[in-house]
Amino acid sequence: MYAITGITGQVGGAVATSLLQRGLKVRAIVRDQNKGRAWEKEGCEIALADFSDAAALAVAFSNVAGVFVMIPANFAPSPGFPEARAVLASLQKALSAARPPNIVCLSSIGAHRPSGLGLITQLNMLEHTLQHSAPSVSFLRPGWFMENCVWDVPPAKASGEIPSFLFPLDKPIPVVATADIGRIGAETLAQSWSGQRVIEIEGPQPVSPNDVARAFSNALGRPVRAAPVPRVQWETLFRNQGTAYPNPRIEMLDGFNSDWICFQGSPAEHVTGRIDLLSVIQSLVAK
């Protein structure tokens, strides 16, 4: 039995699906019964627990072969990341009580950096907090999610132009499909190891904003171009979108654009996924 947090999201769901395909048992950790019904139909055991409830999490993490851990995405954290700190304190308490033999945690590219990470700071905190929470701990550090292109679908369809906060437009960065992350996460959970591992994950090849535009052109059958959003406009734009504290998001984008946010390399392991960008964008466009 493997306990999975974040199962209603893309990565957690992909981990669960991969485990089920391997004939392994899954305990789906959800906040309410309704969110678990679809997974119950797939044969999962359902455990009700909120990230703020360490006691309920400890029960959900007990008597399993391993736990997949991820923290809720927060793209507009308060200064000092109090939301992430509260979640991590609860997770640490629950894992200490349950004592699972191994955990696999979803982290991020660049999480080894001590500063200058913006939103990814939350994953650096995760690694430092949970590194001794089980005899065997693995941190998955994927590149930029290909599925982030979902935000580009409306403008690509409407105007044939997608805004880019990443530049230069021809500079590629490591990207990966969430299905590949889930598959590798499931494979790692099912393995035996001792101590701490770091596993970097990227897709078949790095991708630039221009590559994203070309993939949209292919998927839509008409020209699509990428257009840089001037950095001077970012703060106002993000505030207008409802982000009260835009600095973490801006710092993260600066980190990618400056190459500060990158893979660590040795001694981390490195795994290449199978799914290419065009496949993901074709799926996003078809929805």
PyMOL commands that set and color helices and strands:
alter all, ss='L'
color gray80, all
select helices_A, chain A and resi 10-21+33-41+54-61+82-98+118-130+146-158+178-189+209-220+231-240+247-257+277-286
alter helices_A, ss='H'
color red, helices_A
select strands_A, chain A and resi 2-4+26-30+45-48+66-69+102-106+136-142+144-145+161-164+175-176+195-202+225-228+269-272
alter strands_A, ss='S'
color yellow, strands_A
deselect
rebuild
show_as cartoon
